[in-house]
Amino acid sequence: MPDQQPELIAALEADLASLAAASADLERDAEAAERTRAERSSITLLERLRAASGAVEMATRDGGRHSGQVLEVGADWIVIAHVPSGQRMATAEHLVPLDAVVAVRGLGRAVAVATGVLPPRSMAALLRSWSRDRSEVAVHLVDGTVLAGKASATFADHVEISTNGGGTVLVPMKAISVMSR
């Protein structure tokens, strides 16, 4: 037995070294997984939408579903363009406030943060351009009401719609689920 002690000690030392290496590997893997979880916790939906490369489908608070290519992502809104299959041009653009989004399908894991000196456009800035163009719009409100008309003016927190039936309706931006043109 005394002749086998050095071999036994060497085998035990090898086992201990192997266990220590395996423990270090597990610790490193756990740390990497925790870093990944921590990094993911800082990623916003807008950053993922900015990186969208294909068609997305959005479910909104009014119960609607809107699909298309992401055209622009603002400070708190998204514009998607609906392009029917077989066509090259968009037939509709849908402005979706981030607060109205219930679910999104079709996003990958890619992330793109806003770049540039200026912050992303506000929803009011986008709506001012639609008002300037006197765009025909369909405004889907969070309560399910749909208004049709022209975006005639945009204010700090609301937009004025000149309805097709005559008259003007003031719509708070927070009440918009989707505005299409």
Sequence and secondary structure as in RCSB ss.txt:
>XXXX:A:sequence
MPDQQPELIAALEADLASLAAASADLERDAEAAERTRAERSSITLLERLRAASGAVEMATRDGGRHSGQVLEVGA
DWIVIAHVPSGQRMATAEHLVPLDAVVAVRGLGRAVAVATGVLPPRSMAALLRSWSRDRSEVAVHLVDGTVLAGK
ASATFADHVEISTNGGGTVLVPMKAISVMSR
>XXXX:A:secstr
 GGGHHHHHHHHHHHHHHHHHHHHHHHHHHHHHHHHHHHHTT  HHHHHHT  SEEEEEETTS EEEEEEEEE S
SEEEEEE  TT SS SEEEEEEGGGEEEEES  S      SSS    HHHHHHHHHHTT EEEEEETTS EEEEE
EEEE SSEEEEEETTSSEEEEEGGGEEEEE 
